[in-house]
Amino acid sequence: MLIRIVAEQSQKSFFKFHAMWVFHERFMDLVRSCWNIQEERNLMLKFIITLKQLSSRLWRWNWEVFGDVNKHIDELRRKVEMADKRVMEDRSEMNETHLMQIHVILVEEIQHQYSLMEEKS
């Protein structure tokens, strides 16, 4: 039993705050929702519970919203190539708009990647 507990604890990673979260439209709502717990008897207990809950929810939210940034960038680059070919074949407004939309998303993902790399350095 003790071995399992130690093994589970060693797999836990430390909480890491990522600056890119602040720029996401849902970030502050998530943080607010975590701080709205009703524990009035012990403020220190409320603080500890809230931090643990926030850490757990941010970890899940980060994966759901941002996922694997490098993988997203590779997928978006492929989509840009395909959309660019479509524009070369047919310069319709719809094809050009689609290409621009993919470019915007790609730039956002590259900014997320840059932000993560800055934090690691």
C-alpha positions in Angstrom: 0.0 0.0 0.0 2.8 2.4 0.9 4.6 1.7 -2.4 1.5 2.6 -4.4 1.1 5.9 -2.5 4.7 6.9 -3.1 4.5 5.9 -6.8 1.4 8.0 -7.3 2.9 11.0 -5.5 6.1 10.8 -7.6 4.1 11.1 -10.8 2.5 14.4 -9.8 4.0 17.5 -11.4 4.3 20.9 -9.9 1.7 23.5 -10.9 3.0 25.8 -13.7 1.3 29.0 -14.6 1.4 29.9 -18.3 1.2 33.5 -19.4 -0.8 32.6 -22.5 -3.7 31.7 -20.3 -4.4 35.3 -19.3 -5.2 36.2 -22.9 -7.8 33.5 -23.3 -11.4 34.8 -23.1 -12.5 32.1 -20.6 -9.6 32.3 -18.2 -10.9 34.8 -15.7 -14.3 33.1 -15.6 -12.6 29.8 -14.7 -10.5 31.5 -12.0 -13.5 33.3 -10.5 -15.6 30.1 -10.4 -12.8 28.4 -8.3 -12.7 31.2 -5.8 -16.5 31.1 -5.2 -16.5 28.2 -2.7 -18.5 28.6 0.5 -16.1 27.9 3.3 -16.4 30.6 6.0 -15.2 28.8 9.1 -11.6 28.6 8.3 -10.0 31.0 5.8 -6.8 29.1 5.6 -8.7 25.9 4.7 -10.6 27.8 2.1 -7.4 29.1 0.6 -5.8 25.7 0.4 -8.9 24.0 -1.0 -9.3 26.8 -3.6 -5.6 26.6 -4.7 -5.8 22.8 -5.2 -9.1 23.1 -7.0 -7.8 25.9 -9.2 -4.6 24.0 -10.0 -6.5 20.9 -11.0 -9.1 22.8 -13.1 -6.4 24.9 -14.9 -4.4 21.8 -15.7 -7.5 20.1 -17.4 -8.6 23.4 -19.0 -5.1 24.0 -20.4 -5.1 20.6 -22.1 -8.7 21.0 -23.4 -8.1 24.5 -24.8 -4.5 24.5 -25.8 -3.6 20.8 -26.0 -0.3 20.0 -27.7 0.7 23.3 -29.2 3.4 21.8 -31.5 0.9 19.2 -32.9 -1.6 22.0 -33.5 0.9 24.1 -35.4 1.9 21.1 -37.6 -1.8 20.4 -38.4 -2.4 24.1 -39.2 0.6 24.4 -41.5 -0.8 21.4 -43.5 -4.2 23.1 -43.6 -2.6 26.3 -44.8 -0.8 24.4 -47.6 -4.0 22.8 -48.7 -6.0 26.1 -48.6 -3.2 27.8 -50.5 -3.4 25.2 -53.2 -7.2 25.7 -53.4 -6.7 29.5 -53.8 -4.2 28.9 -56.6 -6.7 26.7 -58.4 -9.7 29.0 -57.7 -9.2 32.5 -56.4 -12.8 32.8 -55.1 -13.5 35.0 -52.1 -14.6 32.0 -50.1 -11.2 30.2 -50.6 -9.2 33.4 -49.8 -11.3 34.0 -46.7 -10.8 30.4 -45.5 -7.0 30.8 -46.1 -6.9 34.0 -44.0 -8.8 32.4 -41.2 -6.4 29.5 -41.0 -3.5 32.0 -41.0 -5.0 33.9 -38.1 -5.3 30.7 -36.0 -1.8 29.6 -37.0 -0.4 32.9 -35.8 -2.2 32.6 -32.5 -0.8 29.0 -32.0 2.7 30.2 -32.8 2.3 33.0 -30.2 1.3 30.4 -27.7 4.3 28.3 -28.6 6.6 31.3 -28.3 5.1 32.2 -24.9 5.8 28.7 -23.6 9.3 28.7 -24.9 10.0 32.1 -23.2 8.8 30.6 -19.9 11.1 27.6 -20.2 14.2 29.8 -20.9 
